[in-house]
């Protein structure tokens, strides 16, 4: 049974501007922009994603 891979608890969300990957604990991890597929690592950033785009916050208290 050494060939069993550990499954990660991720969710994938589709938006008009791209695709986003979120960990089940609520933290956003990666964003892939359309049409180029440019990847943005947001694991250490405070962001809110919605259909109109991405909002970046300096501090979580600003939400």
Predicted model as a PDB file, atoms N, CA, C, CB and O in Angstrom, pLDDT in the B-factor column:
MODEL        1                                                                  
ATOM      1  N   UNK A   1       0.808  -1.198   0.000  1.00 60.00           N  
ATOM      2  CA  UNK A   1       0.000   0.000   0.000  1.00 60.00           C  
ATOM      3  C   UNK A   1       0.855   1.268   0.000  1.00 60.00           C  
ATOM      4  CB  UNK A   1      -0.921  -0.005   1.193  1.00 60.00           C  
ATOM      5  O   UNK A   1       0.394   2.313   0.458  1.00 60.00           O  
ATOM      6  N   UNK A   2       2.043   1.200  -0.485  1.00 78.00           N  
ATOM      7  CA  UNK A   2       2.904   2.380  -0.556  1.00 78.00           C  
ATOM      8  C   UNK A   2       2.530   3.297  -1.704  1.00 78.00           C  
ATOM      9  CB  UNK A   2       4.346   1.963  -0.693  1.00 78.00           C  
ATOM     10  O   UNK A   2       3.061   4.404  -1.800  1.00 78.00           O  
ATOM     11  N   UNK A   3       1.625   2.864  -2.583  1.00 86.00           N  
ATOM     12  CA  UNK A   3       1.243   3.656  -3.741  1.00 86.00           C  
ATOM     13  C   UNK A   3       0.037   4.543  -3.500  1.00 86.00           C  
ATOM     14  CB  UNK A   3       0.970   2.760  -4.888  1.00 86.00           C  
ATOM     15  O   UNK A   3      -0.479   5.138  -4.446  1.00 86.00           O  
ATOM     16  N   UNK A   4      -0.427   4.648  -2.270  1.00 87.00           N  
ATOM     17  CA  UNK A   4      -1.605   5.449  -1.969  1.00 87.00           C  
ATOM     18  C   UNK A   4      -1.196   6.900  -1.735  1.00 87.00           C  
ATOM     19  CB  UNK A   4      -2.350   4.887  -0.737  1.00 87.00           C  
ATOM     20  O   UNK A   4      -0.312   7.187  -0.928  1.00 87.00           O  
ATOM     21  N   UNK A   5      -1.847   7.801  -2.447  1.00 83.00           N  
ATOM     22  CA  UNK A   5      -1.552   9.227  -2.326  1.00 83.00           C  
ATOM     23  C   UNK A   5      -2.481   9.854  -1.290  1.00 83.00           C  
ATOM     24  CB  UNK A   5      -1.697   9.942  -3.697  1.00 83.00           C  
ATOM     25  O   UNK A   5      -3.651   9.486  -1.179  1.00 83.00           O  
ATOM     26  N   UNK A   6      -1.939  10.803  -0.540  1.00 84.00           N  
ATOM     27  CA  UNK A   6      -2.751  11.531   0.430  1.00 84.00           C  
ATOM     28  C   UNK A   6      -3.619  12.554  -0.305  1.00 84.00           C  
ATOM     29  CB  UNK A   6      -1.853  12.231   1.495  1.00 84.00           C  
ATOM     30  O   UNK A   6      -3.105  13.364  -1.076  1.00 84.00           O  
ATOM     31  N   UNK A   7      -4.910  12.517  -0.073  1.00 81.00           N  
ATOM     32  CA  UNK A   7      -5.823  13.459  -0.712  1.00 81.00           C  
ATOM     33  C   UNK A   7      -5.865  14.756   0.088  1.00 81.00           C  
ATOM     34  CB  UNK A   7      -7.242  12.852  -0.841  1.00 81.00           C  
ATOM     35  O   UNK A   7      -5.945  14.743   1.316  1.00 81.00           O  
ATOM     36  N   UNK A   8      -5.811  15.865  -0.625  1.00 81.00           N  
ATOM     37  CA  UNK A   8      -5.841  17.183   0.005  1.00 81.00           C  
ATOM     38  C   UNK A   8      -7.249  17.751  -0.075  1.00 81.00           C  
ATOM     39  CB  UNK A   8      -4.826  18.142  -0.665  1.00 81.00           C  
ATOM     40  O   UNK A   8      -7.921  17.578  -1.091  1.00 81.00           O  
ATOM     41  N   UNK A   9      -7.701  18.414   0.956  1.00 92.00           N  
ATOM     42  CA  UNK A   9      -9.066  18.958   0.974  1.00 92.00           C  
ATOM     43  C   UNK A   9      -9.155  20.327   0.298  1.00 92.00           C  
ATOM     44  CB  UNK A   9      -9.565  19.065   2.411  1.00 92.00           C  
ATOM     45  O   UNK A   9      -9.140  21.354   0.977  1.00 92.00           O  
ATOM     46  N   UNK A  10      -9.246  20.347  -1.020  1.00 94.00           N  
ATOM     47  CA  UNK A  10      -9.308  21.597  -1.765  1.00 94.00           C  
ATOM     48  C   UNK A  10     -10.634  21.739  -2.504  1.00 94.00           C  
ATOM     49  CB  UNK A  10      -8.149  21.681  -2.749  1.00 94.00           C  
ATOM     50  O   UNK A  10     -11.285  20.749  -2.838  1.00 94.00           O  
ATOM     51  N   UNK A  11     -11.021  22.990  -2.753  1.00 95.00           N  
ATOM     52  CA  UNK A  11     -12.187  23.308  -3.554  1.00 95.00           C  
ATOM     53  C   UNK A  11     -11.734  24.200  -4.698  1.00 95.00           C  
ATOM     54  CB  UNK A  11     -13.299  23.996  -2.699  1.00 95.00           C  
ATOM     55  O   UNK A  11     -10.828  25.015  -4.524  1.00 95.00           O  
ATOM     56  N   UNK A  12     -12.352  24.058  -5.864  1.00 96.00           N  
ATOM     57  CA  UNK A  12     -12.016  24.864  -7.034  1.00 96.00           C  
ATOM     58  C   UNK A  12     -13.236  25.710  -7.403  1.00 96.00           C  
ATOM     59  CB  UNK A  12     -11.569  23.959  -8.238  1.00 96.00           C  
ATOM     60  O   UNK A  12     -14.356  25.207  -7.484  1.00 96.00           O  
ATOM     61  N   UNK A  13     -12.992  27.018  -7.625  1.00 96.00           N  
ATOM     62  CA  UNK A  13     -14.061  27.954  -7.966  1.00 96.00           C  
ATOM     63  C   UNK A  13     -13.761  28.593  -9.309  1.00 96.00           C  
ATOM     64  CB  UNK A  13     -14.226  29.036  -6.871  1.00 96.00           C  
ATOM     65  O   UNK A  13     -12.631  29.012  -9.563  1.00 96.00           O  
ATOM     66  N   UNK A  14     -14.770  28.670 -10.173  1.00 97.00           N  
ATOM     67  CA  UNK A  14     -14.655  29.282 -11.494  1.00 97.00           C  
ATOM     68  C   UNK A  14     -15.276  30.674 -11.461  1.00 97.00           C  
ATOM     69  CB  UNK A  14     -15.336  28.400 -12.576  1.00 97.00           C  
ATOM     70  O   UNK A  14     -16.395  30.850 -10.979  1.00 97.00           O  
ATOM     71  N   UNK A  15     -14.553  31.653 -11.972  1.00 97.00           N  
ATOM     72  CA  UNK A  15     -15.034  33.023 -12.100  1.00 97.00           C  
ATOM     73  C   UNK A  15     -14.858  33.460 -13.551  1.00 97.00           C  
ATOM     74  CB  UNK A  15     -14.277  33.985 -11.126  1.00 97.00           C  
ATOM     75  O   UNK A  15     -14.188  32.778 -14.327  1.00 97.00           O  
ATOM     76  N   UNK A  16     -15.447  34.579 -13.915  1.00 96.00           N  
ATOM     77  CA  UNK A  16     -15.290  35.102 -15.260  1.00 96.00           C  
ATOM     78  C   UNK A  16     -13.852  35.489 -15.575  1.00 96.00           C  
ATOM     79  CB  UNK A  16     -16.186  36.289 -15.451  1.00 96.00           C  
ATOM     80  O   UNK A  16     -13.439  35.430 -16.733  1.00 96.00           O  
ATOM     81  N   UNK A  17     -13.092  35.880 -14.575  1.00 96.00           N  
ATOM     82  CA  UNK A  17     -11.706  36.324 -14.751  1.00 96.00           C  
ATOM     83  C   UNK A  17     -10.690  35.204 -14.587  1.00 96.00           C  
ATOM     84  CB  UNK A  17     -11.395  37.419 -13.771  1.00 96.00           C  
ATOM     85  O   UNK A  17      -9.515  35.387 -14.908  1.00 96.00           O  
ATOM     86  N   UNK A  18     -11.132  34.012 -14.079  1.00 97.00           N  
ATOM     87  CA  UNK A  18     -10.195  32.913 -13.895  1.00 97.00           C  
ATOM     88  C   UNK A  18     -10.709  31.858 -12.939  1.00 97.00           C  
ATOM     89  CB  UNK A  18      -8.885  33.437 -13.402  1.00 97.00           C  
ATOM     90  O   UNK A  18     -11.914  31.725 -12.722  1.00 97.00           O  
ATOM     91  N   UNK A  19      -9.777  31.113 -12.372  1.00 97.00           N  
ATOM     92  CA  UNK A  19     -10.085  30.011 -11.470  1.00 97.00           C  
ATOM     93  C   UNK A  19      -9.313  30.198 -10.175  1.00 97.00           C  
ATOM     94  CB  UNK A  19      -9.749  28.647 -12.120  1.00 97.00           C  
ATOM     95  O   UNK A  19      -8.182  30.683 -10.186  1.00 97.00           O  
ATOM     96  N   UNK A  20      -9.924  29.811  -9.054  1.00 97.00           N  
ATOM     97  CA  UNK A  20      -9.267  29.947  -7.755  1.00 97.00           C  
ATOM     98  C   UNK A  20      -9.362  28.637  -6.993  1.00 97.00           C  
ATOM     99  CB  UNK A  20      -9.895  31.097  -6.936  1.00 97.00           C  
ATOM    100  O   UNK A  20     -10.355  27.916  -7.092  1.00 97.00           O  
ATOM    101  N   UNK A  21      -8.317  28.337  -6.231  1.00 97.00           N  
ATOM    102  CA  UNK A  21      -8.260  27.116  -5.427  1.00 97.00           C  
ATOM    103  C   UNK A  21      -8.251  27.517  -3.964  1.00 97.00           C  
ATOM    104  CB  UNK A  21      -7.005  26.250  -5.782  1.00 97.00           C  
ATOM    105  O   UNK A  21      -7.454  28.352  -3.536  1.00 97.00           O  
ATOM    106  N   UNK A  22      -9.161  26.901  -3.197  1.00 95.00           N  
ATOM    107  CA  UNK A  22      -9.322  27.237  -1.782  1.00 95.00           C  
ATOM    108  C   UNK A  22      -9.194  25.965  -0.949  1.00 95.00           C  
ATOM    109  CB  UNK A  22     -10.694  27.931  -1.522  1.00 95.00           C  
ATOM    110  O   UNK A  22      -9.753  24.925  -1.298  1.00 95.00           O  
ATOM    111  N   UNK A  23      -8.457  26.058   0.146  1.00 93.00           N  
ATOM    112  CA  UNK A  23      -8.370  24.955   1.092  1.00 93.00           C  
ATOM    113  C   UNK A  23      -9.679  24.892   1.866  1.00 93.00           C  
ATOM    114  CB  UNK A  23      -7.151  25.122   2.055  1.00 93.00           C  
ATOM    115  O   UNK A  23     -10.294  25.929   2.113  1.00 93.00           O  
ATOM    116  N   UNK A  24     -10.112  23.714   2.249  1.00 91.00           N  
ATOM    117  CA  UNK A  24     -11.381  23.574   2.969  1.00 91.00           C  
ATOM    118  C   UNK A  24     -11.396  24.334   4.294  1.00 91.00           C  
ATOM    119  CB  UNK A  24     -11.666  22.111   3.226  1.00 91.00           C  
ATOM    120  O   UNK A  24     -12.469  24.602   4.833  1.00 91.00           O  
ATOM    121  N   UNK A  25     -10.218  24.688   4.829  1.00 90.00           N  
ATOM    122  CA  UNK A  25     -10.179  25.458   6.080  1.00 90.00           C  
ATOM    123  C   UNK A  25     -10.555  26.922   5.857  1.00 90.00           C  
ATOM    124  CB  UNK A  25      -8.785  25.373   6.710  1.00 90.00           C  
ATOM    125  O   UNK A  25     -10.663  27.682   6.820  1.00 90.00           O  
ATOM    126  N   UNK A  26     -10.756  27.331   4.597  1.00 90.00           N  
ATOM    127  CA  UNK A  26     -11.205  28.677   4.281  1.00 90.00           C  
ATOM    128  C   UNK A  26     -10.146  29.583   3.687  1.00 90.00           C  
ATOM    129  CB  UNK A  26     -11.734  29.302   5.489  1.00 90.00           C  
ATOM    130  O   UNK A  26     -10.466  30.705   3.293  1.00 90.00           O  
ATOM    131  N   UNK A  27      -8.899  29.144   3.605  1.00 92.00           N  
ATOM    132  CA  UNK A  27      -7.811  29.966   3.078  1.00 92.00           C  
ATOM    133  C   UNK A  27      -7.662  29.769   1.574  1.00 92.00           C  
ATOM    134  CB  UNK A  27      -6.493  29.632   3.789  1.00 92.00           C  
ATOM    135  O   UNK A  27      -7.598  28.638   1.092  1.00 92.00           O  
ATOM    136  N   UNK A  28      -7.607  30.883   0.830  1.00 95.00           N  
ATOM    137  CA  UNK A  28      -7.331  30.818  -0.604  1.00 95.00           C  
ATOM    138  C   UNK A  28      -5.873  30.459  -0.799  1.00 95.00           C  
ATOM    139  CB  UNK A  28      -7.670  32.161  -1.310  1.00 95.00           C  
ATOM    140  O   UNK A  28      -5.014  30.918  -0.046  1.00 95.00           O  
ATOM    141  N   UNK A  29      -5.583  29.635  -1.814  1.00 95.00           N  
ATOM    142  CA  UNK A  29      -4.215  29.196  -2.063  1.00 95.00           C  
ATOM    143  C   UNK A  29      -3.649  29.704  -3.383  1.00 95.00           C  
ATOM    144  CB  UNK A  29      -4.155  27.701  -2.041  1.00 95.00           C  
ATOM    145  O   UNK A  29      -2.574  30.303  -3.403  1.00 95.00           O  
ATOM    146  N   UNK A  30      -4.353  29.476  -4.474  1.00 97.00           N  
ATOM    147  CA  UNK A  30      -3.859  29.838  -5.811  1.00 97.00           C  
ATOM    148  C   UNK A  30      -4.966  30.472  -6.629  1.00 97.00           C  
ATOM    149  CB  UNK A  30      -3.301  28.602  -6.544  1.00 97.00           C  
ATOM    150  O   UNK A  30      -6.146  30.161  -6.466  1.00 97.00           O  
ATOM    151  N   UNK A  31      -4.553  31.378  -7.521  1.00 97.00           N  
ATOM    152  CA  UNK A  31      -5.453  31.990  -8.479  1.00 97.00           C  
ATOM    153  C   UNK A  31      -4.816  31.825  -9.858  1.00 97.00           C  
ATOM    154  CB  UNK A  31      -5.724  33.506  -8.138  1.00 97.00           C  
ATOM    155  O   UNK A  31      -3.618  32.054 -10.024  1.00 97.00           O  
ATOM    156  N   UNK A  32      -5.615  31.429 -10.839  1.00 98.00           N  
ATOM    157  CA  UNK A  32      -5.152  31.277 -12.212  1.00 98.00           C  
ATOM    158  C   UNK A  32      -5.983  32.206 -13.084  1.00 98.00           C  
ATOM    159  CB  UNK A  32      -5.259  29.788 -12.697  1.00 98.00           C  
ATOM    160  O   UNK A  32      -7.196  32.030 -13.202  1.00 98.00           O  
ATOM    161  N   UNK A  33      -5.333  33.199 -13.700  1.00 97.00           N  
ATOM    162  CA  UNK A  33      -6.035  34.209 -14.482  1.00 97.00           C  
ATOM    163  C   UNK A  33      -6.265  33.746 -15.913  1.00 97.00           C  
ATOM    164  CB  UNK A  33      -5.255  35.514 -14.477  1.00 97.00           C  
ATOM    165  O   UNK A  33      -5.430  33.055 -16.498  1.00 97.00           O  
ATOM    166  N   UNK A  34      -7.414  34.137 -16.469  1.00 96.00           N  
ATOM    167  CA  UNK A  34      -7.725  33.875 -17.876  1.00 96.00           C  
ATOM    168  C   UNK A  34      -7.211  35.030 -18.707  1.00 96.00           C  
ATOM    169  CB  UNK A  34      -9.254  33.674 -18.096  1.00 96.00           C  
ATOM    170  O   UNK A  34      -7.169  36.136 -18.168  1.00 96.00           O  
ATOM    171  N   UNK A  35      -6.835  34.899 -19.898  1.00 95.00           N  
ATOM    172  CA  UNK A  35      -6.714  33.686 -20.694  1.00 95.00           C  
ATOM    173  C   UNK A  35      -5.325  33.084 -20.645  1.00 95.00           C  
ATOM    174  CB  UNK A  35      -7.083  33.970 -22.112  1.00 95.00           C  
ATOM    175  O   UNK A  35      -5.095  32.022 -21.223  1.00 95.00           O  
ATOM    176  N   UNK A  36      -4.384  33.744 -19.963  1.00 96.00           N  
ATOM    177  CA  UNK A  36      -2.991  33.300 -20.002  1.00 96.00           C  
ATOM    178  C   UNK A  36      -2.676  32.165 -19.052  1.00 96.00           C  
ATOM    179  CB  UNK A  36      -2.099  34.441 -19.697  1.00 96.00           C  
ATOM    180  O   UNK A  36      -1.697  31.447 -19.257  1.00 96.00           O  
ATOM    181  N   UNK A  37      -3.491  31.983 -18.007  1.00 95.00           N  
ATOM    182  CA  UNK A  37      -3.199  30.955 -17.015  1.00 95.00           C  
ATOM    183  C   UNK A  37      -2.168  31.397 -16.002  1.00 95.00           C  
ATOM    184  CB  UNK A  37      -2.729  29.709 -17.690  1.00 95.00           C  
ATOM    185  O   UNK A  37      -1.616  30.571 -15.275  1.00 95.00           O  
ATOM    186  N   UNK A  38      -1.898  32.708 -15.945  1.00 97.00           N  
ATOM    187  CA  UNK A  38      -0.925  33.217 -14.986  1.00 97.00           C  
ATOM    188  C   UNK A  38      -1.343  32.817 -13.580  1.00 97.00           C  
ATOM    189  CB  UNK A  38      -0.787  34.754 -15.099  1.00 97.00           C  
ATOM    190  O   UNK A  38      -2.501  32.984 -13.196  1.00 97.00           O  
ATOM    191  N   UNK A  39      -0.386  32.282 -12.809  1.00 97.00           N  
ATOM    192  CA  UNK A  39      -0.648  31.784 -11.463  1.00 97.00           C  
ATOM    193  C   UNK A  39      -0.242  32.828 -10.426  1.00 97.00           C  
ATOM    194  CB  UNK A  39       0.104  30.459 -11.217  1.00 97.00           C  
ATOM    195  O   UNK A  39       0.837  33.414 -10.517  1.00 97.00           O  
ATOM    196  N   UNK A  40      -1.109  33.058  -9.443  1.00 96.00           N  
ATOM    197  CA  UNK A  40      -0.814  33.958  -8.334  1.00 96.00           C  
ATOM    198  C   UNK A  40      -0.953  33.161  -7.048  1.00 96.00           C  
ATOM    199  CB  UNK A  40      -1.760  35.210  -8.335  1.00 96.00           C  
ATOM    200  O   UNK A  40      -2.011  32.591  -6.780  1.00 96.00           O  
ATOM    201  N   UNK A  41       0.105  33.118  -6.252  1.00 96.00           N  
ATOM    202  CA  UNK A  41       0.075  32.434  -4.960  1.00 96.00           C  
ATOM    203  C   UNK A  41      -0.435  33.416  -3.912  1.00 96.00           C  
ATOM    204  CB  UNK A  41       1.492  31.879  -4.572  1.00 96.00           C  
ATOM    205  O   UNK A  41       0.221  34.420  -3.633  1.00 96.00           O  
ATOM    206  N   UNK A  42      -1.597  33.135  -3.330  1.00 95.00           N  
ATOM    207  CA  UNK A  42      -2.200  34.042  -2.349  1.00 95.00           C  
ATOM    208  C   UNK A  42      -2.277  33.400  -0.958  1.00 95.00           C  
ATOM    209  CB  UNK A  42      -3.603  34.459  -2.810  1.00 95.00           C  
ATOM    210  O   UNK A  42      -3.089  33.811  -0.130  1.00 95.00           O  
ATOM    211  N   UNK A  43      -1.442  32.406  -0.706  1.00 93.00           N  
ATOM    212  CA  UNK A  43      -1.503  31.696   0.570  1.00 93.00           C  
ATOM    213  C   UNK A  43      -1.229  32.604   1.763  1.00 93.00           C  
ATOM    214  CB  UNK A  43      -0.517  30.558   0.569  1.00 93.00           C  
ATOM    215  O   UNK A  43      -1.786  32.378   2.837  1.00 93.00           O  
ATOM    216  N   UNK A  44      -0.408  33.599   1.609  1.00 88.00           N  
ATOM    217  CA  UNK A  44      -0.080  34.475   2.740  1.00 88.00           C  
ATOM    218  C   UNK A  44      -0.719  35.858   2.604  1.00 88.00           C  
ATOM    219  CB  UNK A  44       1.433  34.618   2.866  1.00 88.00           C  
ATOM    220  O   UNK A  44      -0.329  36.793   3.304  1.00 88.00           O  
ATOM    221  N   UNK A  45      -1.702  35.993   1.701  1.00 91.00           N  
ATOM    222  CA  UNK A  45      -2.351  37.275   1.475  1.00 91.00           C  
ATOM    223  C   UNK A  45      -3.807  37.231   1.933  1.00 91.00           C  
ATOM    224  CB  UNK A  45      -2.270  37.661  -0.005  1.00 91.00           C  
ATOM    225  O   UNK A  45      -4.453  36.184   1.891  1.00 91.00           O  
ATOM    226  N   UNK A  46      -4.308  38.379   2.368  1.00 90.00           N  
ATOM    227  CA  UNK A  46      -5.715  38.514   2.712  1.00 90.00           C  
ATOM    228  C   UNK A  46      -6.460  38.973   1.463  1.00 90.00           C  
ATOM    229  CB  UNK A  46      -5.920  39.516   3.901  1.00 90.00           C  
ATOM    230  O   UNK A  46      -6.279  40.101   1.003  1.00 90.00           O  
ATOM    231  N   UNK A  47      -7.292  38.098   0.920  1.00 93.00           N  
ATOM    232  CA  UNK A  47      -8.016  38.410  -0.309  1.00 93.00           C  
ATOM    233  C   UNK A  47      -9.488  38.039  -0.176  1.00 93.00           C  
ATOM    234  CB  UNK A  47      -7.390  37.677  -1.503  1.00 93.00           C  
ATOM    235  O   UNK A  47      -9.864  37.156   0.595  1.00 93.00           O  
ATOM    236  N   UNK A  48     -10.305  38.742  -0.952  1.00 93.00           N  
ATOM    237  CA  UNK A  48     -11.705  38.391  -1.139  1.00 93.00           C  
ATOM    238  C   UNK A  48     -11.903  38.258  -2.639  1.00 93.00           C  
ATOM    239  CB  UNK A  48     -12.686  39.466  -0.503  1.00 93.00           C  
ATOM    240  O   UNK A  48     -11.558  39.158  -3.404  1.00 93.00           O  
ATOM    241  N   UNK A  49     -12.461  37.128  -3.051  1.00 95.00           N  
ATOM    242  CA  UNK A  49     -12.689  36.869  -4.471  1.00 95.00           C  
ATOM    243  C   UNK A  49     -14.182  36.909  -4.745  1.00 95.00           C  
ATOM    244  CB  UNK A  49     -12.085  35.502  -4.899  1.00 95.00           C  
ATOM    245  O   UNK A  49     -14.983  36.390  -3.967  1.00 95.00           O  
ATOM    246  N   UNK A  50     -14.548  37.528  -5.855  1.00 94.00           N  
ATOM    247  CA  UNK A  50     -15.939  37.559  -6.290  1.00 94.00           C  
ATOM    248  C   UNK A  50     -15.972  37.702  -7.800  1.00 94.00           C  
ATOM    249  CB  UNK A  50     -16.721  38.714  -5.606  1.00 94.00           C  
ATOM    250  O   UNK A  50     -14.924  37.792  -8.439  1.00 94.00           O  
ATOM    251  N   UNK A  51     -17.162  37.723  -8.374  1.00 94.00           N  
ATOM    252  CA  UNK A  51     -17.300  37.747  -9.834  1.00 94.00           C  
ATOM    253  C   UNK A  51     -16.664  38.971 -10.483  1.00 94.00           C  
ATOM    254  CB  UNK A  51     -18.755  37.692 -10.205  1.00 94.00           C  
ATOM    255  O   UNK A  51     -16.238  38.898 -11.636  1.00 94.00           O  
ATOM    256  N   UNK A  52     -16.591  40.081  -9.778  1.00 93.00           N  
ATOM    257  CA  UNK A  52     -16.032  41.310 -10.345  1.00 93.00           C  
ATOM    258  C   UNK A  52     -14.515  41.374 -10.275  1.00 93.00           C  
ATOM    259  CB  UNK A  52     -16.607  42.499  -9.638  1.00 93.00           C  
ATOM    260  O   UNK A  52     -13.912  42.219 -10.936  1.00 93.00           O  
ATOM    261  N   UNK A  53     -13.884  40.512  -9.501  1.00 93.00           N  
ATOM    262  CA  UNK A  53     -12.432  40.531  -9.424  1.00 93.00           C  
ATOM    263  C   UNK A  53     -11.897  40.087  -8.084  1.00 93.00           C  
ATOM    264  CB  UNK A  53     -11.931  41.892  -9.725  1.00 93.00           C  
ATOM    265  O   UNK A  53     -12.549  39.345  -7.349  1.00 93.00           O  
ATOM    266  N   UNK A  54     -10.692  40.554  -7.772  1.00 94.00           N  
ATOM    267  CA  UNK A  54      -9.961  40.161  -6.568  1.00 94.00           C  
ATOM    268  C   UNK A  54      -9.697  41.414  -5.744  1.00 94.00           C  
ATOM    269  CB  UNK A  54      -8.620  39.427  -6.924  1.00 94.00           C  
ATOM    270  O   UNK A  54      -9.240  42.427  -6.274  1.00 94.00           O  
ATOM    271  N   UNK A  55      -9.986  41.344  -4.451  1.00 93.00           N  
ATOM    272  CA  UNK A  55      -9.677  42.447  -3.543  1.00 93.00           C  
ATOM    273  C   UNK A  55      -8.550  41.994  -2.625  1.00 93.00           C  
ATOM    274  CB  UNK A  55     -10.939  42.887  -2.718  1.00 93.00           C  
ATOM    275  O   UNK A  55      -8.631  40.943  -1.990  1.00 93.00           O  
ATOM    276  N   UNK A  56      -7.486  42.815  -2.565  1.00 91.00           N  
ATOM    277  CA  UNK A  56      -6.346  42.535  -1.698  1.00 91.00           C  
ATOM    278  C   UNK A  56      -6.410  43.469  -0.493  1.00 91.00           C  
ATOM    279  CB  UNK A  56      -4.996  42.702  -2.467  1.00 91.00           C  
ATOM    280  O   UNK A  56      -6.639  44.669  -0.649  1.00 91.00           O  
ATOM    281  N   UNK A  57      -6.208  42.919   0.718  1.00 88.00           N  
ATOM    282  CA  UNK A  57      -6.247  43.704   1.941  1.00 88.00           C  
ATOM    283  C   UNK A  57      -4.925  43.577   2.687  1.00 88.00           C  
ATOM    284  CB  UNK A  57      -7.416  43.260   2.833  1.00 88.00           C  
ATOM    285  O   UNK A  57      -4.319  42.507   2.731  1.00 88.00           O  
ATOM    286  N   UNK A  58      -4.488  44.698   3.278  1.00 82.00           N  
ATOM    287  CA  UNK A  58      -3.251  44.691   4.050  1.00 82.00           C  
ATOM    288  C   UNK A  58      -3.438  43.966   5.373  1.00 82.00           C  
ATOM    289  CB  UNK A  58      -2.767  46.117   4.297  1.00 82.00           C  
ATOM    290  O   UNK A  58      -2.521  43.301   5.853  1.00 82.00           O  
ATOM    291  N   UNK A  59      -4.615  44.090   5.962  1.00 67.00           N  
ATOM    292  CA  UNK A  59      -4.881  43.489   7.258  1.00 67.00           C  
ATOM    293  C   UNK A  59      -6.272  42.874   7.247  1.00 67.00           C  
ATOM    294  CB  UNK A  59      -4.749  44.531   8.391  1.00 67.00           C  
ATOM    295  O   UNK A  59      -7.197  43.436   6.662  1.00 67.00           O  
ATOM    296  N   UNK A  60      -6.420  41.749   7.877  1.00 54.00           N  
ATOM    297  CA  UNK A  60      -7.716  41.077   7.890  1.00 54.00           C  
ATOM    298  C   UNK A  60      -8.775  41.927   8.583  1.00 54.00           C  
ATOM    299  CB  UNK A  60      -7.601  39.721   8.579  1.00 54.00           C  
ATOM    300  O   UNK A  60      -9.964  41.757   8.309  1.00 54.00           O  
ATOM    301  N   UNK A  61      -8.383  42.830   9.464  1.00 53.00           N  
ATOM    302  CA  UNK A  61      -9.331  43.697  10.171  1.00 53.00           C  
ATOM    303  C   UNK A  61     -10.005  44.690   9.223  1.00 53.00           C  
ATOM    304  CB  UNK A  61      -8.616  44.455  11.292  1.00 53.00           C  
ATOM    305  O   UNK A  61     -11.050  45.245   9.565  1.00 53.00           O  
ATOM    306  N   UNK A  62      -9.430  44.928   8.035  1.00 48.00           N  
ATOM    307  CA  UNK A  62      -9.983  45.858   7.081  1.00 48.00           C  
ATOM    308  C   UNK A  62     -11.209  45.321   6.353  1.00 48.00           C  
ATOM    309  CB  UNK A  62      -8.940  46.230   6.094  1.00 48.00           C  
ATOM    310  O   UNK A  62     -11.920  46.084   5.699  1.00 48.00           O  
ATOM    311  N   UNK A  63     -11.465  44.023   6.456  1.00 50.00           N  
ATOM    312  CA  UNK A  63     -12.616  43.409   5.803  1.00 50.00           C  
ATOM    313  C   UNK A  63     -13.855  43.931   6.453  1.00 50.00           C  
ATOM    314  CB  UNK A  63     -12.565  41.870   5.873  1.00 50.00           C  
ATOM    315  O   UNK A  63     -14.961  43.552   6.067  1.00 50.00           O  
TER     316      UNK A  63                                                      
ENDMDL                                                                          
END                                                                             
